[in-house]
Amino acid sequence: MRTCIGCREQKPKKELIRVVKNKEEEIFIDLSGKANGRGAYLCKSKDCLEKAIKSKALNRAFSTEIDEETYEKLKESI
């Protein structure tokens, strides 16, 4: 079970999308669920992504400031 950082609901790992920050400070969606790096989980809905952006949950999860370009890429891939 993993917790969505948008809605804070616990769901099985397979029902969530993993967002990863790797050593090169790149933030991307990990479709395999096995990429190296720090991971955070989101439901497969734009609502949860919007909640995570509004509350700056991804910023806290990755201990870094995330730019608008990265958020746009995440929105496109969901």
C-alpha positions as CSV (number, residue, x, y, z in Angstrom):
1,M,0.0,0.0,0.0
2,R,1.2,3.5,-0.9
3,T,-0.2,7.0,-0.1
4,C,-1.2,9.4,-2.8
5,I,0.4,12.8,-2.0
6,G,-2.5,14.6,-3.6
7,C,-5.6,13.1,-1.8
8,R,-3.7,11.3,1.0
9,E,-5.6,8.0,0.3
10,Q,-3.8,4.7,0.6
11,K,-4.1,2.4,-2.4
12,P,-2.2,-0.6,-3.8
13,K,1.0,0.4,-5.6
14,K,-0.3,-0.8,-9.0
15,E,-3.2,1.8,-8.9
16,L,-0.8,4.7,-8.5
17,I,1.7,6.6,-10.6
18,R,5.2,6.9,-9.3
19,V,7.0,10.2,-9.7
20,V,10.8,10.0,-9.3
21,K,13.6,12.5,-8.6
22,N,16.9,10.9,-9.6
23,K,20.5,11.8,-8.7
24,E,20.7,14.3,-11.6
25,E,17.7,16.2,-10.0
26,E,15.5,15.2,-12.9
27,I,11.8,14.7,-12.0
28,F,9.8,12.3,-14.2
29,I,7.0,9.7,-14.2
30,D,8.3,6.2,-13.7
31,L,6.0,3.9,-15.6
32,S,7.9,0.7,-14.6
33,G,7.9,1.6,-10.8
34,K,11.5,0.5,-10.6
35,A,13.6,3.6,-11.5
36,N,16.4,4.6,-9.1
37,G,15.7,7.7,-7.0
38,R,13.3,9.2,-4.6
39,G,9.7,8.3,-5.3
40,A,6.3,9.8,-4.6
41,Y,3.0,8.4,-5.6
42,L,-0.1,10.0,-7.2
43,C,-3.5,8.7,-8.2
44,K,-4.1,8.5,-11.9
45,S,-6.2,11.7,-12.0
46,K,-5.5,15.3,-12.8
47,D,-7.4,16.3,-9.6
48,C,-4.8,14.6,-7.3
49,L,-2.0,16.2,-9.3
50,E,-3.7,19.7,-8.9
51,K,-4.0,19.1,-5.2
52,A,-0.3,18.1,-4.9
53,I,0.7,21.2,-6.9
54,K,-1.5,23.5,-4.8
55,S,-0.3,22.1,-1.5
56,K,3.4,21.9,-2.7
57,A,3.4,18.2,-1.7
58,L,5.9,17.3,-4.5
59,N,8.2,20.1,-3.3
60,R,8.2,18.6,0.2
61,A,8.6,15.0,-1.0
62,F,11.6,15.9,-3.1
63,S,13.1,18.6,-0.8
64,T,13.4,21.0,-3.8
65,E,11.5,23.7,-5.7
66,I,9.8,22.3,-8.8
67,D,9.4,24.6,-11.7
68,E,6.3,25.1,-13.9
69,E,7.8,23.3,-16.8
70,T,8.1,20.0,-14.8
71,Y,4.5,20.4,-13.6
72,E,3.3,20.8,-17.2
73,K,5.2,17.6,-18.3
74,L,3.5,15.8,-15.4
75,K,0.1,17.1,-16.5
76,E,0.7,16.0,-20.1
77,S,1.7,12.4,-19.1
78,I,-1.3,11.8,-16.7
